[in-house]
Amino acid sequence: MLKLKDTDRHIVDGIADLLEGAGGLPRVRRLQAGRLSFDRGVWGKLAAHGWLGAAVAEAQGGVGLGLREVALLLEHAGKKLMPEPLVAALAASAMLARCGGPGKALLADLIAGKTVIVPVAAESGDALEVAGGALAGRTAYTSDGHVGDVFLALVAHGATTQLVAIPRGTKGATVESEDTVDGGSIARLRLDGLALAELTVLAAGEAADGAFRAGRDLALLGYAALLVGLADEALAMTVQYLKDRKQFGVPIGSFQALQHRAASLYVIGKASRALLYEACGAGGTPRRAIAALAAKSYAAETAMKTVKECVQLHGAMGYTAEHNMSLYFRRAMALAIAGGDAISCRKRLHAERQRLQDF
């Protein structure tokens, strides 16, 4: 069981108060009913509270939280179904914090909430391939990429790699978006002869690889944390319903069959949370990558199981769009595939372990 320190309480209360003050679940419902929505006002508040720089050292203008504290922040944001792309921003900040030169200005704009920066990866693997000095093809889909002002990509160029910034609207790069069930989107870049020489190189070689991997692993842990918080809150709502709803003159929570189902969800939820925080303390690459993939895979699996059961335990009204449980169900569906679904994360985990053994 994770024990909260005084500093933890500041994080938990801070993000909860911010999201509740912004409108809570009614705001989430309005955004889910829209198309490709993004709340710039709340984004500015996240910046004002320092959360966009949560994973960046104080010397670089951030708050300087560790992975454990970042996970705690996102877990409680997940309880409130925060729709803003905070995970993508934190992942981008982790990349930029490891870059010098032009990366400093981008990082400052990100932390201030002026620029939304989203990392993207190749459809297969991490790095995009260069042919004839240009990039072509498509990146993999990334959650909430439709709001990105700048995209960070790892590019394989000859014998080395480079981390580059691709501003929105750059000639040869088009954003393609698809709606998701929770009112957000997944998006990718279509690259048509994008000249590498026109892009800003933020880092090269091992520095570029290390920066990209740090952001990628943080994103996996971030999505896992959102799912852990979401599932925990969905179960708490359901347990309260089981206490309040009466059948045959007694609360339905007194029925042993329903108690067993709720207890099983409690156990897998605690297991997912424990794995998440163990992964946060796994250390550096490559152990961090394996731990992050494991945490995301299990969180996606257990969160989906939890929300499906919670919908059923609410009875007929649990299936209606008007009930708040539907918000949790739709959000869980979107987050479960963010950064890779349970199966793809397990495949990547196996590949990482195999690579270590071969090494």
C-alpha positions in Angstrom: 0.0 0.0 0.0 1.4 3.4 -1.1 1.7 5.7 1.9 1.1 9.4 1.2 3.6 11.9 2.5 2.8 15.6 3.1 4.2 16.5 -0.3 2.1 13.7 -1.9 -1.0 15.3 -0.3 -0.2 18.6 -2.0 0.0 16.8 -5.4 -3.2 14.8 -4.8 -5.3 17.8 -3.6 -3.8 20.2 -6.1 -4.8 18.2 -9.2 -8.2 17.1 -7.8 -9.1 20.7 -6.9 -8.0 22.0 -10.3 -10.1 19.5 -12.2 -13.1 19.8 -10.0 -12.9 23.6 -10.1 -12.8 23.4 -13.9 -16.1 21.6 -14.0 -15.5 18.0 -12.9 -17.4 15.2 -14.7 -20.0 17.6 -16.3 -17.1 19.2 -18.2 -15.8 15.8 -19.2 -19.3 14.9 -20.5 -19.5 18.1 -22.6 -16.0 17.5 -24.0 -16.8 13.8 -24.8 -20.0 15.0 -26.7 -17.9 17.3 -28.9 -15.5 16.5 -31.7 -11.7 16.6 -31.2 -12.2 18.9 -28.2 -9.4 20.6 -26.2 -9.9 22.9 -23.2 -7.3 25.6 -23.6 -8.4 27.3 -20.4 -7.7 24.2 -18.3 -4.4 23.7 -20.2 -3.4 27.2 -19.0 -4.3 26.3 -15.4 -2.2 23.1 -15.6 0.7 25.3 -16.7 0.1 27.8 -14.0 0.2 25.1 -11.3 3.4 23.8 -12.7 2.1 20.4 -13.8 3.3 20.7 -17.4 6.8 20.8 -16.0 6.3 18.2 -13.3 8.9 15.8 -14.8 11.5 18.6 -15.4 14.2 19.6 -12.9 13.8 22.9 -11.1 17.0 24.2 -12.7 15.3 23.9 -16.1 12.1 25.6 -15.0 10.2 22.6 -13.9 8.9 21.2 -10.6 11.4 18.4 -10.3 9.1 15.5 -9.4 10.3 11.9 -9.6 8.5 9.2 -11.5 6.6 8.1 -8.4 5.2 11.6 -7.8 4.4 12.0 -11.5 2.5 8.7 -11.4 0.6 9.9 -8.3 -0.3 13.1 -10.1 -1.7 11.2 -13.1 -3.4 8.5 -11.0 -5.5 11.2 -9.4 -6.0 13.0 -12.7 -7.3 9.6 -13.9 -9.9 9.5 -11.1 -11.3 12.8 -12.5 -11.1 11.6 -16.1 -8.8 14.4 -17.1 -9.2 14.7 -21.0 -6.2 17.0 -21.5 -3.1 15.4 -23.1 -0.9 15.8 -20.0 0.9 12.5 -20.5 2.0 13.5 -24.0 3.3 16.9 -22.7 5.2 15.2 -19.8 6.8 12.7 -22.2 7.8 15.6 -24.5 9.2 17.5 -21.6 11.3 14.5 -20.6 12.8 14.4 -24.1 13.4 18.1 -24.3 15.0 18.3 -20.9 17.8 16.0 -22.2 18.4 18.3 -25.2 20.4 21.6 -25.4 20.2 24.4 -27.8 16.8 24.9 -29.5 15.3 22.3 -27.1 15.5 24.9 -24.3 13.2 27.3 -25.9 10.7 24.6 -26.8 10.8 23.3 -23.3 10.1 26.7 -21.8 7.2 27.2 -24.1 5.8 23.8 -23.2 6.1 24.4 -19.5 4.4 27.8 -19.9 1.5 26.2 -21.8 2.2 28.2 -24.9 3.0 25.3 -27.1 1.5 21.8 -27.1 4.3 19.3 -28.0 3.5 15.7 -28.8 6.0 12.9 -29.4 5.4 10.6 -32.4 7.0 7.3 -33.4 7.4 5.3 -36.6 4.7 2.7 -37.5 7.1 -0.1 -36.7 9.8 0.7 -34.1 10.8 4.0 -32.8 12.8 5.8 -35.5 11.5 7.1 -38.9 13.7 6.2 -41.9 15.3 8.8 -44.2 15.5 8.2 -47.9 17.3 10.7 -50.1 17.4 13.3 -47.4 13.6 13.2 -46.9 11.0 11.5 -44.8 8.0 9.7 -46.3 5.2 7.5 -45.1 3.2 7.8 -41.9 4.0 7.7 -38.2 2.1 5.5 -35.8 -1.1 6.9 -34.3 -0.6 8.7 -31.0 -3.3 9.8 -28.5 -4.5 13.4 -28.7 -2.0 14.2 -31.5 -4.6 16.5 -33.1 -3.8 19.2 -30.6 -0.1 19.2 -31.2 1.6 22.4 -32.2 5.0 20.7 -32.5 5.8 17.0 -32.9 9.0 15.3 -31.7 10.3 12.4 -33.8 13.3 10.1 -33.7 14.9 9.8 -37.2 17.4 7.2 -38.4 19.9 9.1 -40.6 22.7 7.0 -41.9 24.6 5.4 -39.0 23.2 7.7 -36.4 19.8 8.9 -35.1 18.5 12.4 -34.5 15.7 13.8 -32.4 13.9 16.5 -34.5 11.1 18.9 -34.1 8.3 19.1 -36.7 6.1 22.2 -36.4 2.5 21.8 -37.3 2.0 23.1 -40.9 5.5 22.2 -42.0 5.5 21.5 -45.8 5.4 17.8 -46.4 3.8 16.9 -43.0 0.1 16.6 -42.6 -1.8 15.7 -39.4 -4.4 12.9 -39.9 -6.9 12.5 -37.1 -9.5 9.9 -36.1 -12.1 10.4 -33.5 -12.0 8.2 -30.4 -15.0 7.0 -28.4 -14.3 9.4 -25.5 -14.4 12.5 -27.5 -10.7 12.7 -28.1 -8.7 11.5 -31.0 -5.7 9.5 -32.3 -3.6 11.2 -34.8 -0.6 10.6 -37.0 1.7 12.5 -39.4 1.6 11.8 -43.1 5.0 12.6 -44.4 5.4 13.4 -48.1 9.0 14.2 -49.0 9.6 16.2 -45.8 13.1 17.5 -46.1 15.2 16.6 -43.1 17.5 19.6 -43.7 14.5 21.9 -43.0 13.9 20.5 -39.5 15.5 21.5 -36.2 17.8 18.8 -34.8 17.5 18.8 -31.0 19.9 15.9 -30.3 21.9 13.3 -32.1 23.3 9.8 -31.5 23.1 8.3 -28.0 21.7 11.6 -26.6 18.8 11.4 -29.1 18.1 7.7 -28.4 18.2 8.3 -24.6 15.9 11.3 -24.7 13.4 9.5 -26.9 13.4 6.4 -24.7 13.0 8.4 -21.5 9.9 10.1 -22.9 8.5 6.9 -24.3 8.8 5.1 -21.0 7.3 8.0 -19.1 4.3 8.0 -21.4 3.7 4.3 -20.8 3.9 4.8 -17.0 1.6 7.9 -17.4 -1.1 6.1 -19.3 -0.9 3.2 -16.8 -1.3 5.7 -13.9 -4.4 7.2 -15.6 -5.9 3.8 -16.0 -5.2 2.8 -12.4 -6.9 5.9 -11.1 -9.8 5.5 -13.4 -10.4 1.9 -12.4 -10.1 2.7 -8.7 -12.7 5.5 -8.9 -15.1 3.4 -11.1 -14.9 0.6 -8.4 -15.5 3.1 -5.6 -18.6 4.4 -7.4 -19.9 0.9 -7.9 -19.3 -0.2 -4.3 -21.3 2.8 -3.1 -24.1 1.9 -5.5 -24.1 -1.7 -4.1 -24.6 -0.2 -0.7 -27.4 2.2 -1.7 -29.4 0.0 -4.2 -31.9 -2.2 -2.4 -33.6 -5.4 -3.6 -35.9 -7.5 -1.5 -35.6 -4.9 1.2 -31.8 -5.2 1.6 -28.8 -3.6 -0.1 -27.7 -5.6 -3.1 -24.2 -5.4 -1.7 -25.2 -7.9 0.9 -25.5 -10.6 -1.8 -22.5 -12.8 -1.7 -22.2 -13.3 -5.4 -21.9 -9.5 -5.9 -19.5 -9.2 -3.0 -17.2 -11.7 -4.6 -17.2 -9.9 -7.9 -16.4 -6.6 -6.3 -13.7 -8.2 -4.1 -12.0 -9.6 -7.2 -11.9 -6.2 -8.8 -10.4 -4.8 -5.7 -7.6 -7.3 -5.8 -6.6 -6.8 -9.4 -6.8 -3.0 -8.9 -4.4 -3.2 -6.0 -2.1 -5.5 -8.0 -2.1 -3.0 -10.9 -1.3 -0.1 -8.6 1.5 -2.0 -6.9 3.1 -2.9 -10.3 2.8 0.7 -11.4 4.8 2.1 -8.5 7.3 -0.7 -8.6 7.9 0.2 -12.2 8.5 3.8 -11.3 11.4 2.7 -9.1 12.8 0.3 -11.6 15.8 2.5 -12.4 17.2 3.4 -15.8 17.1 1.9 -19.2 16.7 -1.0 -20.0 15.0 -2.1 -16.8 12.8 1.0 -17.0 11.5 0.1 -20.4 10.6 -3.5 -19.4 8.9 -2.3 -16.2 7.0 0.5 -18.0 5.7 -2.0 -20.7 4.6 -4.4 -18.0 2.8 -1.7 -16.0 0.9 -0.4 -19.1 0.0 -3.9 -20.3 -1.5 -4.9 -16.9 -3.2 -1.6 -16.3 -4.9 -1.7 -19.7 -6.1 -5.2 -19.1 -7.3 -4.7 -15.5 -8.9 -1.4 -16.1 -11.0 -2.7 -19.0 -12.1 -5.7 -16.9 -13.0 -3.4 -14.0 -15.1 -0.9 -16.0 -17.0 -3.7 -17.8 -17.8 -5.4 -14.5 -18.8 -2.0 -13.0 -21.2 -1.3 -15.8 -22.8 -4.7 -15.3 -23.0 -4.3 -11.5 -24.9 -1.0 -12.0 -27.6 -3.0 -13.8 -29.6 -1.7 -16.8 -28.8 2.0 -16.1 -25.0 1.2 -16.2 -25.4 0.8 -19.9 -26.9 4.2 -20.5 -25.0 7.2 -21.8 -26.6 9.4 -19.2 -24.9 7.5 -16.3 -21.5 8.7 -15.2 -20.2 5.1 -15.5 -20.4 5.4 -19.2 -17.8 8.2 -19.1 -15.4 5.9 -17.3 -16.1 3.1 -19.7 -15.4 5.2 -22.8 -12.3 6.8 -21.3 -10.9 3.4 -20.4 -11.3 2.2 -23.9 -9.3 5.1 -25.3 -6.6 4.9 -22.6 -6.2 1.2 -23.0 -4.8 1.6 -26.5 -2.8 4.8 -25.8 0.9 4.0 -26.1 0.0 0.4 -27.1 -2.7 -2.0 -26.0 -2.0 -4.9 -23.6 -1.0 -7.4 -26.3 1.3 -5.0 -28.2 3.0 -4.0 -25.0 3.6 -7.6 -24.1 5.1 -8.3 -27.5 7.4 -5.3 -27.1 8.3 -6.4 -23.5 9.3 -9.8 -24.9 11.4 -8.2 -27.6 13.2 -6.0 -25.0 13.9 -9.0 -22.8 15.2 -11.0 -25.8 17.4 -8.1 -26.8 18.9 -8.0 -23.3 19.6 -11.7 -23.4 21.3 -11.5 -26.8 23.4 -8.6 -25.6 
